[in-house]
Amino acid sequence: MERGVRPLDVNEFCEICDLRLALETHAAARAAVHRTEADLREIQAALECMRELTERYIAAEDGKPFLDDIVREDVRFHLGILAAAKNNLMRNEILAP
């Protein structure tokens, strides 16, 4: 049996966004307290890659080739913050489909 993606209504989408905003804000606060130097290096590396790719995207006549890489680095940045937060339950909730 194939599992499809259930469509969300606007209210449900807004509620999910609110919940994720609260969780991600708390994760960032925890990361500021519990991060290691290695966590900081990973977050900084992802941020620097995003900056460089964004500059290349803006300068390019057709920036489409950079979009996948920008998204990848954005995800890397957020995963770095979640790792630095040191809370697996929160990480799992944020990453849940």
N, C-alpha and C positions, 0 to 999 in steps of 0.2 A: 504494500500500500504506500503510495507516494504522499509525502507530507508537504502541503503547500504553505505559503506564507499567508497568514490571515491579515486582511486589510484592516487598518486602524481608522477609527473616525477621528475627527479633528480634536475633540475633547480628550480622547485617550492619548493621542500624540502629544498634546500639550502637557498632560500629566506625566508622561514618560520623560519629556524634556525637563520638567521641573525636578523630578526625582534625580535624574542624571546630573543636573546642575548642582543640586545639593550634595550628592555623593562625590562628584569630582572636585567641588570646592573644599569639602572636608578632606579628601585625599591629598590635595595640594597643601593644606595646612599641616597634615600629618607628615607629609614628605619634607616640609621645611624643618620639622623637628627631628625626624628619624633618619634622614638621608645620610648616606656615606659619601666619601669623596668619589668613589667609583660611580655612585648614582648621579652625582653632580656632573661628572665627566660625560656620562651617557646622555643626560638631558641636554647639556651644552652642545655636544656633538650633533644631536638631532636638530637642535635649534639653529646651529650654524649651517647645516645642510639645507634646512628649509629656507633660510635667508638667501643663500647662494642660488638655490633653484628658483626662488621667487624673483630674484633679480634677473636671472636668465629668462624666465617666463615673460617678464615685463618687457625686456629688451628684444625678444624674438618677434619676428613678424607673425609666426604661428607658434604660440606657446604650448599648444596641445601636447607635444611630446614630453613636456616636463610635468604634466599634471599627475600622472601615476606616481612619479618619484616624489612630488610634493606631498601627496596623500600618504605615501609610505613613510616619509619622515615625520609627518604629523602624527601618525599612529605610533611610531617609534618614540616620539616626544611624550605622548600621553602614557604609553606603557612604562616609560622611564619614571614618570611621576608616580604611577601606581606601584611600581616596584619599590620606590623610595618610601612610600607610605607605610610599608611593612604591615599590611592588613589584607590577608588573602581572601577573607570573606567579602570585604568591600570590593576588592579587585574582581572577584567572580561575579558580583552583582552588576558592576559597571560593564563588564565584558559579556554579560548574558545577552543572548539574541533577543 
